[in-house]
Amino acid sequence: MAEPTNAPLGSPQAGGSYEDDEKAMRSGKGRMLAAMIVAVLASGIGLTWYVMQGDASNSYREFGKTVNGLHNNQWLKFWECSLQSGAAYERVKTNTDLKLALDQRASRGGARFGGLIRDRCMPRLAEMHDHYAALLPPPDLAEKVRAVATAADALRTGFSEYIAFLDAAGASYDAETSGPPIMKIAKAWFDYKNAFNALNRELRKKIDGA
């Protein structure tokens, strides 16, 4: 039978002093507290990242709705007005198609056709200009948005010159001499189409990858 020991509790024989135990306990609590802080910070960072990602996705999505709304309500409506039907614009696939569509209508209407575009259709492009001037795009899309707005403004300028050409021609419209003013329109149309498609592709990437 083992002899009883008279060593007091907490003596070196019992494994360390009270002060040592307290230090060890404090050290353990400190490590636990540090681990808890790290976990909270990590979860906070994760939550912040998730919220930021969600906000970014929504921001790009809402901006996409805005620019596509301008396209539908101003750009397409302008062409529907100018070519006197949306279906006529849908058939325009090339610069040649566009010149033919304008020549046909100008040959029949002459200066009256120009007056219709000026009075009824051009306000759509003026509205489009004002909306784009007021837009605050995401910084990483600013260049592409500017390309769309520049092309839309170029179309407005091109049509202003074309209307002046129609006014000067009166009833004697000559499709052979309409090339230069229509080519300005065609270039702006082509530039807009490419710029708008590029903007939408970039928006889709941002929305899907955000």
C-alpha positions as CSV (number, residue, x, y, z in Angstrom):
1,M,0.0,0.0,0.0
2,A,1.4,3.3,-1.0
3,E,2.3,5.8,1.7
4,P,0.2,8.9,1.8
5,T,1.9,12.0,0.7
6,N,1.9,15.1,2.8
7,A,2.7,17.3,-0.2
8,P,0.4,20.3,-0.3
9,L,-1.9,20.8,-3.3
10,G,-0.2,22.9,-5.9
11,S,3.3,21.9,-4.9
12,P,5.8,20.9,-7.6
13,Q,4.9,17.3,-6.9
14,A,1.3,18.1,-7.9
15,G,2.4,19.5,-11.3
16,G,3.0,23.3,-10.8
17,S,2.2,26.4,-8.8
18,Y,-1.1,28.3,-8.6
19,E,0.6,31.1,-10.6
20,D,1.7,28.7,-13.3
21,D,-1.8,27.3,-13.5
22,E,-3.3,30.8,-13.8
23,K,-0.8,31.7,-16.5
24,A,-1.6,28.6,-18.4
25,M,-5.3,29.2,-18.1
26,R,-4.9,32.8,-19.2
27,S,-2.7,31.6,-22.1
28,G,-5.4,29.1,-23.1
29,K,-8.1,31.7,-22.9
30,G,-6.0,34.1,-24.9
31,R,-5.5,31.5,-27.6
32,M,-9.2,30.7,-27.6
33,L,-10.1,34.4,-27.7
34,A,-7.7,35.0,-30.6
35,A,-9.1,32.1,-32.5
36,M,-12.7,33.4,-31.9
37,I,-11.6,36.9,-33.2
38,V,-10.0,35.4,-36.3
39,A,-13.2,33.3,-37.0
40,V,-15.4,36.3,-36.6
41,L,-13.2,38.4,-38.8
42,A,-13.1,35.7,-41.4
43,S,-16.8,35.3,-41.4
44,G,-17.2,39.0,-41.6
45,I,-14.9,39.3,-44.5
46,G,-16.7,36.4,-46.2
47,L,-20.1,38.1,-45.6
48,T,-18.7,41.5,-46.8
49,W,-17.4,39.8,-50.0
50,Y,-20.7,38.1,-50.6
51,V,-22.7,41.3,-50.1
52,M,-20.3,43.3,-52.3
53,Q,-20.5,40.6,-55.0
54,G,-24.3,40.7,-54.8
55,D,-24.4,44.5,-55.0
56,A,-22.0,44.5,-57.9
57,S,-24.1,42.0,-59.8
58,N,-27.3,44.0,-59.1
59,S,-25.6,47.2,-60.1
60,Y,-24.5,45.9,-63.5
61,R,-27.9,44.3,-64.0
62,E,-29.7,47.6,-63.3
63,F,-27.3,49.5,-65.5
64,G,-27.9,47.0,-68.3
65,K,-31.6,47.6,-68.0
66,T,-31.1,51.3,-68.4
67,V,-28.9,51.2,-71.5
68,N,-31.1,48.5,-73.1
69,G,-34.2,50.6,-72.3
70,L,-32.5,53.6,-74.1
71,H,-31.8,51.3,-77.1
72,N,-35.4,50.1,-77.2
73,N,-37.2,53.3,-76.5
74,Q,-35.0,55.8,-78.3
75,W,-32.8,54.1,-80.9
76,L,-35.2,51.5,-82.2
77,K,-38.2,54.0,-82.1
78,F,-36.1,56.5,-84.1
79,W,-35.6,54.0,-86.8
80,E,-39.2,52.7,-86.7
81,C,-40.2,56.4,-87.2
82,S,-37.7,57.2,-89.9
83,L,-38.3,54.0,-92.0
84,Q,-42.0,54.1,-91.1
85,S,-42.0,50.6,-89.7
86,G,-40.1,48.5,-87.3
87,A,-40.1,45.6,-89.7
88,A,-38.3,47.8,-92.3
89,Y,-35.5,48.4,-89.9
90,E,-35.2,44.7,-89.0
91,R,-34.5,44.0,-92.7
92,V,-31.5,46.4,-92.6
93,K,-28.5,44.2,-92.2
94,T,-25.8,46.1,-94.2
95,N,-24.9,49.7,-95.2
96,T,-26.3,48.9,-98.7
97,D,-29.6,47.9,-97.1
98,L,-29.7,51.1,-95.2
99,K,-29.0,53.3,-98.2
100,L,-31.6,51.5,-100.3
101,A,-34.3,52.0,-97.5
102,L,-33.6,55.7,-97.2
103,D,-33.3,56.2,-101.0
104,Q,-36.7,54.6,-101.6
105,R,-38.5,56.8,-99.1
106,A,-36.7,60.0,-100.1
107,S,-37.5,59.3,-103.8
108,R,-41.2,59.2,-102.9
109,G,-41.3,62.0,-100.3
110,G,-38.3,64.3,-101.0
111,A,-38.2,67.2,-98.6
112,R,-41.4,66.0,-96.9
113,F,-39.6,62.9,-95.9
114,G,-36.8,65.0,-94.4
115,G,-39.4,67.1,-92.6
116,L,-41.0,64.0,-91.1
117,I,-37.6,62.8,-89.8
118,R,-36.8,66.2,-88.4
119,D,-40.1,66.9,-86.6
120,R,-41.2,63.4,-85.5
121,C,-38.1,61.2,-85.4
122,M,-35.1,63.3,-84.4
123,P,-36.5,64.1,-80.9
124,R,-35.8,60.5,-80.1
125,L,-32.1,61.0,-80.7
126,A,-32.1,64.2,-78.8
127,E,-33.6,62.4,-75.8
128,M,-31.0,59.6,-76.2
129,H,-28.2,62.2,-76.1
130,D,-29.6,63.8,-72.9
131,H,-30.0,60.4,-71.2
132,Y,-26.5,59.3,-72.0
133,A,-25.1,62.7,-70.9
134,A,-26.7,62.2,-67.5
135,L,-25.6,58.5,-67.1
136,L,-23.1,57.6,-64.4
137,P,-21.8,54.3,-65.7
138,P,-19.6,51.9,-63.6
139,P,-16.0,53.1,-64.2
140,D,-14.9,49.9,-65.9
141,L,-17.7,50.4,-68.5
142,A,-17.3,54.1,-69.1
143,E,-15.2,53.7,-72.3
144,K,-17.8,51.3,-73.9
145,V,-20.7,53.6,-72.8
146,R,-18.9,56.5,-74.4
147,A,-18.5,54.6,-77.7
148,V,-22.3,54.0,-77.8
149,A,-23.1,57.6,-77.0
150,T,-20.6,58.9,-79.6
151,A,-22.1,56.7,-82.3
152,A,-25.6,57.8,-81.4
153,D,-24.5,61.5,-81.6
154,A,-22.8,60.9,-84.9
155,L,-26.1,59.4,-86.3
156,R,-27.9,62.6,-85.1
157,T,-25.4,64.8,-87.0
158,G,-25.5,62.6,-90.1
159,F,-29.3,62.8,-90.2
160,S,-29.2,66.6,-89.7
161,E,-27.0,66.8,-92.8
162,Y,-29.2,64.4,-94.7
163,I,-32.3,66.5,-93.9
164,A,-30.5,69.6,-95.2
165,F,-29.6,67.6,-98.4
166,L,-33.3,66.7,-98.8
167,D,-34.4,70.2,-98.3
168,A,-32.0,71.4,-101.0
169,A,-33.1,68.7,-103.4
170,G,-36.8,69.4,-103.0
171,A,-38.7,67.1,-105.3
172,S,-35.7,66.4,-107.4
173,Y,-34.1,63.7,-105.2
174,D,-31.2,61.9,-106.9
175,A,-30.1,58.6,-105.4
176,E,-26.8,58.9,-107.3
177,T,-25.8,62.0,-105.3
178,S,-27.2,60.8,-101.9
179,G,-24.2,58.7,-101.2
180,P,-22.0,61.0,-99.1
181,P,-24.7,62.1,-96.6
182,I,-26.1,58.6,-96.3
183,M,-22.6,57.1,-95.8
184,K,-22.2,59.3,-92.7
185,I,-25.5,57.8,-91.4
186,A,-24.4,54.3,-92.4
187,K,-21.1,54.6,-90.6
188,A,-22.8,55.9,-87.4
189,W,-25.3,53.1,-87.6
190,F,-22.5,50.5,-88.0
191,D,-20.4,52.0,-85.2
192,Y,-23.4,52.1,-82.9
193,K,-24.3,48.5,-83.6
194,N,-20.8,47.3,-82.8
195,A,-20.4,49.5,-79.7
196,F,-23.8,48.5,-78.3
197,N,-23.1,44.8,-78.8
198,A,-19.7,45.2,-77.2
199,L,-21.2,46.9,-74.2
200,N,-23.8,44.2,-73.7
201,R,-21.2,41.5,-73.9
202,E,-19.2,43.2,-71.2
203,L,-22.3,43.6,-69.1
204,R,-23.1,39.9,-69.4
205,K,-19.5,39.0,-68.3
206,K,-19.8,41.3,-65.3
207,I,-23.2,40.0,-64.3
208,D,-22.2,36.3,-64.7
209,G,-18.8,36.8,-63.1
210,A,-19.7,39.2,-60.3
